[in-house]
Amino acid sequence: MNETECMTLVSQAAQLMEQFERRCDHLGGRLQGLMQDMQALTAQLPRVVEQAADASMQALPARVTRETREGLGQAVQQYRQHLQASGEEVSSSTRALAERIRRLEQLHRHLLWKTFGAVALCLALLLAGGAWLSLHYRKAIEQNRLSAQLLKAYNDADVNLCDGRLCARVDLKAPRFGERRQYLPVLPR
């Protein structure tokens, strides 16, 4: 390489360096401006954030209130619908229960009258049966009393069987009985 080429090369390198320095100075200036802008923005950032937060905080209660009202309104509406449906169901169940109670009361009255009739019929039959039994046994007792008196008299009397016939030892001194005074008392044993 000769000297001219070296000089040309050095001259071009110097130009490049100069261009590089200008560009660096330009970029440095721009960087300085950007730094100042950044510092200005950094200084403004708390105020901007505070303003945004204030705006958000001012809008937040209204928004929360609105959304709460909407959410509660829907929940309350659903609750009302559910409550109304439950009320209608309870009302229909109450009506059905009242109808069943009314039918049970009718059935109870009907059974009460049937029971009363059955008891009255049983009492009437019992009284009629008691009266019939009383009359029957009264007759039987009367017959048995006569038989008992007769048997007692036979036992007390001095009687015996004589060849299949009844024989008695009579009191000849006692008064006579019967329509024609044909009977004499039997002597006691």
C-alpha positions in Angstrom: 0.0 0.0 0.0 1.3 3.3 -0.9 1.3 6.5 0.9 -1.6 8.1 -1.0 -3.8 5.3 -0.3 -2.9 5.4 3.3 -3.6 9.1 3.4 -6.9 8.6 1.7 -7.7 5.9 4.1 -6.8 8.1 7.1 -8.7 10.9 5.6 -11.8 8.7 5.2 -11.3 7.4 8.8 -11.1 11.0 10.0 -14.3 11.9 8.2 -16.0 8.8 9.6 -14.8 9.8 13.1 -16.0 13.3 12.6 -19.3 12.0 11.3 -19.4 9.6 14.3 -18.7 12.4 16.7 -21.5 14.6 15.2 -23.9 11.8 15.4 -22.9 11.0 18.9 -23.2 14.7 19.8 -26.6 14.8 18.1 -27.7 11.6 19.8 -26.3 13.0 23.1 -28.4 16.1 22.6 -31.4 14.1 21.8 -30.7 11.8 24.7 -30.4 14.9 26.9 -33.7 16.2 25.6 -35.3 12.8 26.2 -33.9 12.7 29.7 -35.3 16.2 30.4 -38.7 15.0 28.9 -38.4 11.9 31.0 -37.7 13.9 34.1 -40.6 16.2 33.3 -42.8 13.2 32.8 -41.5 11.6 36.0 -42.3 14.8 37.9 -45.8 14.9 36.3 -46.4 11.1 36.8 -47.5 11.3 40.5 -49.8 14.2 39.7 -51.3 12.4 36.7 -51.6 9.1 38.7 -53.2 11.1 41.5 -55.7 12.8 39.1 -56.5 9.4 37.5 -56.9 7.8 40.9 -59.1 10.7 42.0 -61.2 10.4 38.9 -61.5 6.7 39.4 -62.2 7.0 43.1 -64.9 9.6 42.3 -66.5 7.4 39.7 -66.0 4.2 41.8 -68.7 4.8 44.4 -71.3 5.6 41.7 -70.2 2.6 39.7 -70.1 0.3 42.7 -73.5 1.6 43.8 -75.0 1.2 40.3 -73.5 -2.3 39.9 -74.6 -3.3 43.5 -78.1 -2.0 42.8 -78.2 -4.0 39.5 -76.9 -7.1 41.2 -79.1 -6.8 44.2 -82.0 -5.9 42.0 -81.6 -9.1 40.1 -81.1 -11.1 43.3 -84.1 -9.5 44.9 -86.2 -10.0 41.8 -85.2 -13.7 41.7 -85.9 -13.9 45.5 -89.3 -12.3 45.0 -90.1 -14.7 42.2 -89.0 -17.7 44.3 -90.9 -16.4 47.3 -94.0 -15.9 45.2 -93.7 -19.4 43.7 -93.2 -20.8 47.2 -96.2 -18.8 48.5 -98.4 -20.1 45.7 -97.2 -23.6 46.5 -97.9 -23.2 50.2 -101.3 -21.7 49.4 -102.2 -24.6 47.1 -100.9 -27.1 49.7 -103.0 -25.3 52.4 -106.1 -25.5 50.3 -105.5 -29.2 49.6 -104.9 -29.8 53.3 -108.1 -27.8 54.2 -110.1 -29.9 51.8 -108.6 -33.1 53.2 -109.4 -31.9 56.8 -113.0 -31.1 55.7 -113.4 -34.6 54.1 -111.9 -36.2 57.2 -114.3 -34.3 59.4 -117.2 -35.5 57.2 -115.9 -39.0 57.4 -115.5 -38.7 61.2 -119.1 -37.4 61.6 -120.3 -40.2 59.4 -118.3 -42.8 61.4 -119.5 -41.3 64.6 -123.2 -41.6 63.5 -122.6 -45.2 62.3 -120.9 -46.0 65.6 -123.7 -44.3 67.6 -126.3 -46.3 65.5 -124.4 -49.6 66.0 -124.1 -48.9 69.8 -127.8 -48.0 70.0 -128.7 -51.1 68.0 -126.5 -53.3 70.2 -128.0 -51.7 73.4 -131.5 -52.3 72.0 -130.6 -55.9 71.2 -128.9 -56.3 74.6 -132.0 -54.9 76.3 -134.4 -57.1 74.3 -132.2 -60.1 74.9 -131.9 -59.3 78.6 -135.7 -58.9 78.8 -136.3 -62.2 77.0 -133.7 -63.9 79.2 -135.2 -62.4 82.3 -138.7 -63.7 81.4 -137.3 -67.0 80.3 -135.3 -67.5 83.5 -138.1 -66.1 85.7 -140.4 -68.8 84.3 -137.6 -71.4 84.8 -136.9 -70.2 88.3 -140.7 -70.3 89.1 -140.9 -73.8 87.8 -137.8 -74.8 89.6 -139.0 -73.2 92.8 -142.2 -75.2 92.7 -140.2 -78.3 91.9 -137.8 -77.4 94.7 -140.6 -76.9 97.1 -142.1 -80.2 96.0 -138.8 -82.0 96.3 -138.2 -80.5 99.7 -141.6 -81.7 100.8 -140.9 -85.1 99.3 -137.6 -85.2 101.2 -139.2 -84.2 104.4 -142.2 -86.5 104.0 -142.2 -90.1 104.9 -142.8 -91.6 101.5 -141.6 -94.7 99.8 -142.1 -96.8 96.6 -144.3 -99.8 97.0 -144.4 -102.1 94.0 -143.7 -99.1 91.7 -146.3 -96.9 93.4 -145.8 -94.1 95.9 -146.8 -94.9 99.4 -146.9 -92.4 102.3 -147.4 -92.5 106.1 -150.2 -89.8 106.7 -151.2 -87.9 109.7 -154.7 -88.9 110.4 -155.3 -86.3 113.1 -154.3 -83.3 110.9 -156.8 -81.2 109.0 -157.7 -82.2 105.4 -156.9 -80.2 102.2 -158.3 -79.9 98.7 -161.6 -79.0 97.1 -163.3 -82.0 98.5 -161.0 -82.3 101.5 -159.5 -85.5 100.1 -155.8 -84.9 101.0 -154.1 -85.6 104.3 -150.7 -84.3 105.2 -147.8 -86.8 105.2 -145.9 -87.3 108.4 -142.4 -86.1 108.5 -139.5 -88.6 108.6 
